[in-house]
């Protein structure tokens, strides 16, 4: 296992990226702007990220030989998704620095471990309980109350692997439908808004947070992000400080996203941490066109051992709209919107719920708020 | 030869790019953002553009078989440089649409043909004369006066293939040193400033010009561009209209750059056309970070048969600084400048005069002018 502090790439060096989706693709493009090469590892021959790199490895994450060859081709390794199999990370880590460090995945791959970690830092979350059986689910409901959200501890995303439980629901049926033996029950938070902070941290401990982003979901999938979030400055400062504290505690190198809820309470609004994503994040896509340095570039700089950028936001408000499923077919309409920047991820068929692209709009001050 | 109006790409289609330098690289990256693939053709195995595409063809421009296979792999063909060999363009054009159209190269590859073309449009240029011998050079000097600039008609760039002639110079010696039989003598223009207009034109005749850019050269190489150029609105409008007129007259599809001189004259400043570049241009690099749609994306949209963007500039002033030769070694310093966006082209050794990267700075209104 190599120390992150030992990594300092120079232009022309190669970054290995695990995962070939749109995040890997945008990471590779950010690296290219900095004169760094990327090699993408993905089991999917149709990986969008393959299109933007000269060298790709198409193999399963369990293919140890392929992983070893891949490690031999690159100078540092990173990933676009948090569910990197532990065994793959271990094989790679023995050969090349893997950043963010693989032990971070142990915390963030498990909702319970993550909540425990955040709580130990003195940061607020929804009340939660470990659930391993219908009996422990009933106990948890007694303690936490309803409505509440039951989630699998692992492998959930975009609302998958979770269920809301309301008064009168058939508890046993909900438990069975989740088809897991390790879950977490979380109190349902009557939040005012959802926000996120994209934080970058370098190996030397430099932390740079982007403007706090407000996020709107539709059918459990992010639909619109707006930066900066319309919240009081003090609350935005608190949100950024929470993200920085988490990054420091993880001794994190790279970009992470912290999703939070904003709650109205008696003494003024406060934030609760909902989830940590140890990677670049959809709610940070606005930074590609709305800031002088993007989240993708910050991640690349961090894992390259380069100084982080001091991002400056363009315009008063930056809006990012996801194009989901069939919405991608509207790209022709978006291309003609003045000031809009269109991103198409190069995926194949637009399945329902699939993130196919996004559009950024930077509103200049002259046009008012 | 296919009509440009017949080309309408869809996401996933492939653009062939002739030339593997930084312009081809940035074109490919712009195409990728729009979900389009690129294949790069270049004789140089170390082409920077190879790094950002999955498929590359490394072959000579005279290799007909390679050109034919390349044409077979792509849906439309474009180029990053104006000196595409006519024979190569012809081979490709027989198989796939080549945009901008290859007959445009006949005009823009030849300084004399280009000046004649501009003059026929009623657009001002420096006084010029065809020069084919030392005798005709002497005649031209008598007509145009000194100082004047002698340039080869073909293959000049960054001040190469040209010489300033001043009173008292040895005319025969200057003629011999240029080592050509086809040259052009141009009156030396005592310009106030150099500007350029980057114009995009679609197959349907839509024209979109970026803000006029002011350019500062050092040792005949572009060093700094600033947008918008600090010139009166009416003059900027005239400059954009000149570029649009040229694009229309060429029935151009894609992005072209028109370099101009601003002259102080008795009745107010006016513009003279210096040079047309039938391609994306160094003085348009600021659009990558300083506008909602870049020159590279406009070019891709035009040749894809997509609507052009309506670019909106970010910030009051956008500055682009080229990193030339050893200056690239300062990238670490630039990475830490707040608001700066750093581009490194992924070239090998930083030879003197070689364009290695650039930096964009967007000045927000809040910081004043």
Contacts between the chains, C-beta under 8 A, distances in Angstrom:
chain1	res1	chain2	res2	distance
A	11	B	328	7.7
A	11	B	331	7.2
A	11	B	344	5.0
A	11	B	346	6.6
A	12	B	346	6.6
A	12	B	348	7.6
A	25	B	32	7.4
A	28	B	52	8.0
A	29	B	29	5.8
A	29	B	32	6.4
A	29	B	33	7.5
A	29	B	52	7.4
A	32	B	25	7.4
A	32	B	29	6.4
A	32	B	51	6.2
A	32	B	52	4.9
A	32	B	346	6.9
A	33	B	29	7.5
A	33	B	342	7.7
A	33	B	343	5.4
A	33	B	344	7.3
A	34	B	342	6.7
A	34	B	343	7.8
A	34	B	344	5.4
A	35	B	331	7.9
A	35	B	344	2.9
A	35	B	345	6.4
A	35	B	346	4.5
A	35	B	357	6.9
A	36	B	344	7.9
A	36	B	346	7.8
A	37	B	51	5.4
A	37	B	346	7.2
A	50	B	54	5.6
A	51	B	32	6.2
A	51	B	37	5.4
A	51	B	53	7.5
A	51	B	54	5.4
A	52	B	28	8.0
A	52	B	29	7.4
A	52	B	32	4.9
A	52	B	52	5.5
A	52	B	53	7.3
A	52	B	54	7.6
A	53	B	51	7.5
A	53	B	52	7.3
A	53	B	54	7.0
A	54	B	50	5.6
A	54	B	51	5.4
A	54	B	52	7.6
A	54	B	53	7.0
A	54	B	54	7.2
A	54	B	56	7.0
A	56	B	54	7.0
A	289	B	292	6.8
A	292	B	289	6.8
A	292	B	338	7.9
A	292	B	339	4.7
A	292	B	340	6.6
A	292	B	341	5.1
A	292	B	360	7.9
A	292	B	361	7.9
A	292	B	362	6.3
A	293	B	341	6.5
A	301	B	335	6.8
A	306	B	332	7.3
A	306	B	335	5.8
A	307	B	332	7.1
A	307	B	335	5.1
A	307	B	336	4.8
A	309	B	335	6.6
A	309	B	336	7.8
A	309	B	340	7.7
A	310	B	336	7.2
A	310	B	337	7.5
A	310	B	338	3.6
A	310	B	339	6.9
A	311	B	339	7.9
A	312	B	338	6.2
A	312	B	339	3.8
A	312	B	362	7.1
A	312	B	364	6.7
A	314	B	314	3.9
A	314	B	315	6.5
A	314	B	362	6.2
A	314	B	364	7.6
A	315	B	314	6.5
A	328	B	11	7.7
A	331	B	11	7.2
A	331	B	35	7.9
A	332	B	306	7.3
A	332	B	307	7.1
A	335	B	301	6.8
A	335	B	306	5.8
A	335	B	307	5.1
A	335	B	309	6.6
A	336	B	307	4.8
A	336	B	309	7.8
A	336	B	310	7.2
A	337	B	310	7.5
A	338	B	292	7.9
A	338	B	310	3.6
A	338	B	312	6.2
A	339	B	292	4.7
A	339	B	310	6.8
A	339	B	311	7.9
A	339	B	312	3.8
A	340	B	292	6.6
A	340	B	309	7.7
A	341	B	292	5.1
A	341	B	293	6.5
A	342	B	33	7.7
A	342	B	34	6.6
A	343	B	33	5.4
A	343	B	34	7.8
A	344	B	11	5.0
A	344	B	33	7.3
A	344	B	34	5.3
A	344	B	35	2.9
A	344	B	36	7.9
A	345	B	35	6.4
A	346	B	11	6.6
A	346	B	12	6.6
A	346	B	32	7.0
A	346	B	35	4.5
A	346	B	36	7.8
A	346	B	37	7.2
A	348	B	12	7.6
A	357	B	35	6.9
A	360	B	292	7.9
A	361	B	292	7.9
A	362	B	292	6.2
A	362	B	312	7.1
A	362	B	314	6.2
A	364	B	312	6.7
A	364	B	314	7.6
A	365	B	365	6.1
